[in-house]
């Protein structure tokens, strides 16, 4: 038991030494500033607008149109007809499809709005990415980019203390320059110490000009 306790304590000490302290307070990293809150409100508004459009389509029970390019012989597949330079097919939908889509978008948009009002970065980022993945690449790209932007700004705050792109780059350059200067000073100090050590270790050589010659030994 004592050996296990010592091993766990040593692992915890190593992990603590490996972690870098955050340059911004925890409340700032997990919260939203004024710019981020405004952008989150914009994202929630766009999501609510999409929910409203889906509600209108649900009420009208609108149909969807599938478009394909014609074949090399300028022929369309069965069920498709020529409209301009494309082949189109009118697909009839059921109200259940629009109902599920409306419920999904409305619920996620209200969650984004709630966390934006509470200034919770994690909630806004997670729900915007979830909405972006649910809507697909074309419609949900905006929400996916919004969540990734919030996560990137939190990373910059934690590592550099500045959420902006130019501010974090400036801090990174200053930190890199400080590390290079520290390495140079350490290298010069070590070289000076090694020179002084070698000078102290080697005895002074006898001068041929002023050292008198030793008399020969008598036999």
Secondary structure by P-SEA (a helix, b strand, c coil): caaaaaaaaaaaaaaaaacccccccaaaaacccaaaaaaaaaaaaaaaaaaaaaaaaaaacbbbbbbbbbcccccccccccccccbbbbbbbbcaaaaaaaaaaaaaaaaaaaaaaaaccaaaaaaaaaaaaaaaccccaaaaaaaaaaaaaaaaaaaccccccaaaaaaaaaaaaaaaaaaaaaaaaaaaaaaaaaaaaacccccccccbbbbccccc
